[in-house]
């Protein structure tokens, strides 16, 4: 969906900014991994550039991969003179003419894939683009938190709100449903025009449950080796993450 809904930016860019733009708990870790890497960095599922811009401002050359043209256009505009390149493509199958020292998959990207085969395809594509000794970093929701939890009533969580060109956008998490193989986040998205008219819609995001051990095993099957795990702490509005590191020989 690329309608601007009365604002100057495409609506999918606005909703990503509203729901994800303020999240910063993971940026310190991505910065540390980038500083320790050799060569350019590939940000898989880069969106409008939350992570890519953070790293580019610190002197890294970034290639951002995403299937959404509107998000890539926003990233290119926001990058300005920073060393950021955008690449339209599918995270499950991509091909570049160069190798990277670090490949990042933030914000539980690998849990958006519907099947293990799709996840394996992403890992295989990423592995084929690593320099020797390069690293893939994959953020996932810790499986013990997902499987050990119950359906969550998040009424105490404040909605994410942002104003754009006089329009007010609000996204509120209505319900989080935990099942043995997936977790579904139900959101209510509302936007109010400068004249006061209200538009209301529902949105769902489903994350498939995958453990760090399973990712490490899948990485080994495409020629990678486990290189440790890191943790991203939870915030008042976001669960923590485990970051699985896989290394090219």
N, C-alpha and C positions, 0 to 999 in steps of 0.2 A: 504494500500500500504506500503510494507516494503522494497522495493528496496533501496539500499544504494546510487544509482545514482553516484557511483564513490567515495563517501565519506565513512568514517569509521562508521558513524551513520546511522540508518534507516532514510529514507527520511521523514517519518511522524514526527519523533522526531525533525529533523532539521527544518521543517516548523513550528512546534509549538514553537520552540526556537526563530525562526525569527519573528513570528507574535505576540507572547505572552510573550516571555521570559523577555523582558525589562519592562513590565508593573509592576508598583510597587505602584500605587496610593491606592490600597486596602489593602496593607500589614499591615499598622498601625492598621486598624480596626480589621482585623483577629487576630492580636497580642493582642489587648485589650480584645476581646471576649475570646480568649484562656486563658489569664491570669485570667479571672474571672470565668472560668469553673472548674468543678471538674471531674477528670478522663480523660481517653484517648479521642482523637479527631479523628473523621472520616471525611476525605476529599473526597467528592463525585465528581467523574470526575476529579481526581487529575492530570491526564496527566503525564508529566515528572517531576512534583514536584515543580513547582514555589511557591505555597503556603505551601505545606507540608514541604519542606526543610527549609523555612523561620521559621516555627513554631518549627520544630525539633531542629534547632540550638539554640532555646531559652528554651530548656529543656523539651518540650512536647513530649509525646508519640503519634505518628500519625499512623493511618491506612489509606492508600490511595486506593480508589476503582476506577477502570477504566476498560472499555471493551477492550482497546487496549493493547495487550501484549508488543508491542515494547516500548510504553510509560512507562509501568510499569517496564520493564527491565532497562530503562534509569534511572528511579527514584531509583530503588534498587542500581544501580551502583553509582549514585551520593550521595546517603545517607551514604555510607561507614559505620562508626561506630555509626551513629545517630540512635535514636530509631524510626525507620520507618519500617512499615510492608506494603507489597503490597498485594492487593486482586483483582484478576480478577473477573469482574461481571458486571451486567447490573444495571444502576442507577435506573431503574424502578422496579426492583425486586431483593433484595439481602437479605442474611441471614448470620449473624455472631453469634457466641456463647457468645457474651458479649454486655454490654450496654456502651454507650458513654455519656460523659458530654456535648459534643458539636459536632454537625454535620454541616459541611460547604458545601455550593454549590456555589462556586465563579463563576465569569465570565459569568453570565446569563445562567448557565447550565439549569435551569428549563424552559427557553424559547426555548431550542432546541427541546423539546418534541413536537410532531406534534399535539397531542390532549389533552384536559383537562383530559381525562381518564389516559393517560400516566403520566401526572404531578401528578395526585392524587395517582397513584400507587407508585411513588417516595416518596411522602409525607408520605404515609402509611408505607412504608418500613423504612423510616428514623424515624418515630414516634415510631415504635416498637423497635428501638435500643437506645432509650434515657433513661438515668437514670431519676428518679424522680427529677423534677426541671431542667432537662437538656434543652438545647436550640438548635434549628435548625436556621441557618442563610442563607438566600437565596438572592442572588444578582440579581436584575433585572434592565433593562433599564427603567427609569421613563416613565410611560405611557403618561404623558402629553407632554414629549419631543418627543415621537414617533408620537403620533397622531396629535400633533400641528405642526409637521415639514412638509417639502416638500422633494421631491427627491433632494439628495445632490450631487453636483459636487465637489469631494474632490481633485481636481488637485493641490491645494496648500499644501496638506498633503504629506510630504516626504515619500518615500517608506521605508519599513523596510529592512535592508540589514545586512547580516552576511557572513563571510568567514569561511569555514570549509574545512580543508585539501586541500587548494588551490582552491576550488570551491567557487564561489561567488553566494549567494542566495539573491534574491530581491523579495519582495512582495509589490505590490502597489494597494491601493484601487481605483478601477476605477469608481465605482458608488455605491450609497446607495439608494435603492428604498423603499420608505415608502408607505405602503398600510394600509387599516383599520385594518387588523388582523395580519399583519406581516411586518417585515423589512428585506430586503435581501441585504447582503453585497457582492459585486462583486469584486473579486481580480484578478490581473494578477500576476502569479508566474513565475519568470525567474531564470534560473541557468546557469552560465557560467563555463565551465570546465577550468582546468589549461591551456589547449591548445587553449582556446578561442571559442569553439563551444557553441552555445546558444540553450537552450531548453525553450520553452514558453508554458504555460498552463493557463487555466482559472479555478477559484475556486469560489464557492458560499457558503455562510452560511446564513441560514434563522432563524431568531428569531421570535417566536410568541409573539404577544402583550398580556401581562397579567398585571393587576393592582395589587398594593399592597393589596387593599381591597379584590380582588378576591382570592389572595393567603391566606389571613387571613381566609376567609370563608372556603376555601378548607381545611385549617389546622384544623379548628374547627370540620369538618366532620370526621376527623381521630383521634379526641380526644386531639388535641392541643389547646392552647389558645394564642391569640396575646400577644406579649411581647415587643412591640415597633418597631420603625424603625430607621435605621441609614442611613447616606448619605456618599457616596464616591464621592469626587469632580471630575469634568472633567479634562482632560489634553489636551494638544494641539492636540493629536492624538486619544483620546478616550472620549466617552461621559461619563458623571457621572452615578452613579448607586444608586438605593435605595436598602437597605438591610432590608428585612422583617424578623423579629425575631418571632419565634413561640416556645412556652415553653410547656414541659410536666408537667402535674399537680403533 
